[in-house]
Amino acid sequence: ENNIPEETRTMGLLSDPSRRRALSQLITQLNTPLCIMSYIVGLAWFLGLSFQPFTLRTYISENAMGSTMVEEQFIHGDRALSYAREFAGFKKKVGGMPVAWLEKTMRNLGLEVYTQSFTHTLPFPDETTERYMVKGINVYGILRAPRAASTESLVLSVPCSEGDRNNQALGLMLALASYFRGQIYWAKDIIFLVNEYDLIGMEAWLEAYHDVNITGMKSSVMMGRAGAIQAALTLEISSDVITSLDIAVEGLNGQLPNLDMVNLFYAFCQKNGILCTIQGKLQRGDWDSFPAYLHSLETTMLMVLKQGSGRPQGDHGLFLRYHIEAITMRGINSFRQYKYDMSTIGKTLEGMFRKLNNLLERLHQSYFFYLLPSLSRFVSIGMYMPAFGCLVLILILKSLDLWMKLSRSESMEEDGVTDTEQNSKPGILSLVAPILICHATGLSLYYLPVMSQHLATEHFPVSESEAVVLTVIAIYVAGLALPHNTHRVLTGAGTERGWMMLKLISLLYLAVQLGCIALINFSLGFLLAVTMVPVAAVVQPVGPRVLYALLLILVTPATTLFFSIFLYKMLNEYPLGLLECWQLFLQAIAGGMLDHYLYGSIIFPFIAFFVYPCWLQLWNIVFWK
């Protein structure tokens, strides 16, 4: 016996019927306690990530940006305000972006000036911004590097917003362009971009610059280009003085810029004495107190909710798709006593651009996956992924439990074969019908609302946007009433093995979905896991069906979205009533669909094609007969 190889002994554990039976009994008996423990550990792990001893201090990893701070000399804040007032006057005069004035002013500063016109028809009207057929012009000027060929470039962009918003940001950009033009140390081209219609204009410019067409945008040929864009900064300032600078990092589909961009912003804000915030929250000094922990937890949760939405939180969010590291800087003018003028903000931007000018290659040494409880601390992917892994472990344990039970019942049937075995033992084909119906419902949820909007407006007194949103809700709710139990037509009465097989498939399907989306957008995967996983593990067609059905409705993606909006407003100290939250919920549905059609967001198709059909399969299990 001692001569038996170790591999044979290990294989004997699973091949020996008695040992396998003992192992399956152990897994079955301890399954529920292990699942409860995994959920508690996963949730506690995530909540503990905001406690400062469990986080890491931020630091600049890129060697080219880690040298001695440069000495900023920008002092033209008054010129920036003069440009801002002149721009505001011309914008009001022409009723939009003063293209001719911008071209003339940039050309007088010594820049190569180009324009790019674009048109885009939305799939349905956006009632929030009152847009449907969008026609706009982007204006950009290129400052050629005097010390290098035009192989690399940096971007400073300012969105031309409606009303009096962002006038000061554009004035500061022009003042910086005038100042940068007189310096000789630039090794990269600098593009000064003014985009119209915010994200739509930015998407049009980026697609034309990289000669791609992702969203069906129609735009003119790009007449002038600089080098490959290494980094970009978007500036939003709407007042002559500010009390703090806020940074936005969340991009399209939850993508984040390299952490060194955030560290660079924080370093120069610290150097120039500017208060800097993230998610609108200042960092507290008393990290070891409970209020400080709650403050960090609120900041982390706000980032998770924003990232999970998949919506770009600024124009920078569209650069990230092209591997261009970018952030948005917003000037905040609040009731605080200390004010900072345009010269101080200009020095901060000058320092950041001079640091980026030193880059020898794209930013890559720091983290691309992280959470930020504050600007000076971060949580890396290696720290937050175990929390998600504990939640997904529940699905694996429950799947293993079901597989053991199915194997046990199969072995019992083999011991006593009856004439009715073929009738009582469902095949995998009996599950094809309910699975196909669930996914067909998901397909209709994706395609029908936009396709049927004109038909709905002809027969009902609603606008196109309302028709699309109401059709989405109607299909979503109708999925609950569809006859999912078509397997009974094919194979006679439903069996216990049938729902167990369907649940096994659904749990593994959900685990794969959550695992894939968490690699792209951790926050979305975690929000779905923390709500759907425990309910998916417990639902079955025996026991309190009404309770199971109610729990499933409470964790459906639509309900998760509704409560996420409510939580987001609560964390921002803007409590909402149910009616106001419902209005924002309807706007979020329309906004999510428009983000998909306009910018290529994957959140809406991911929910429609995968998460919702998987949820319908679990709904089918509850009402299995």
Secondary structure by P-SEA (a helix, b strand, c coil): cccccaaaaaaaacccaaaaaaaaaaaaaaaaaaaaaaaaaaaaaaaaccccccbbbbbbccccccccbbbbbccaaaaaaaaaaaaaaaaaaacccaaaaaaaaaaaaccbbbbbbbcccccccccccccccccbbbbbbbbcccccccccbbbbbbbbcccccaaaaaaaaaaaaaaaaacccccbbbbbbbbccaaaaaaaaaaaaacccccccccccccccccccccbbbbbbccccccbbbbbccccccccccaaaaaaaaaaaaaaccccccccbbbbcccccaaaaaaaaaaaaaaaaaaaaccccccaaaaaaacccbbbbbbbbccccccccaaaaaaaaaaaaaaaaaccccccccccccccccccccccccccaaaaaaaaaaaaaaaaaaaaaaaaaaaaaaacccccccccccccccaaaaaaaaaaaaaaaccccccaaaaaaacccccaaaaaaaaaaaaaaacccccccccccccccccaaaaaaaaaaaaaaaaaaaaaaaaccaaaaaaaaaccaaaaaccccccaaaaaaaaaaaacaaaaaaaaaaaaaaaacccccaaaaaaaaaaaaaaaaaaaaccccaaaaaaaccaaaaaaaaaaaaacc
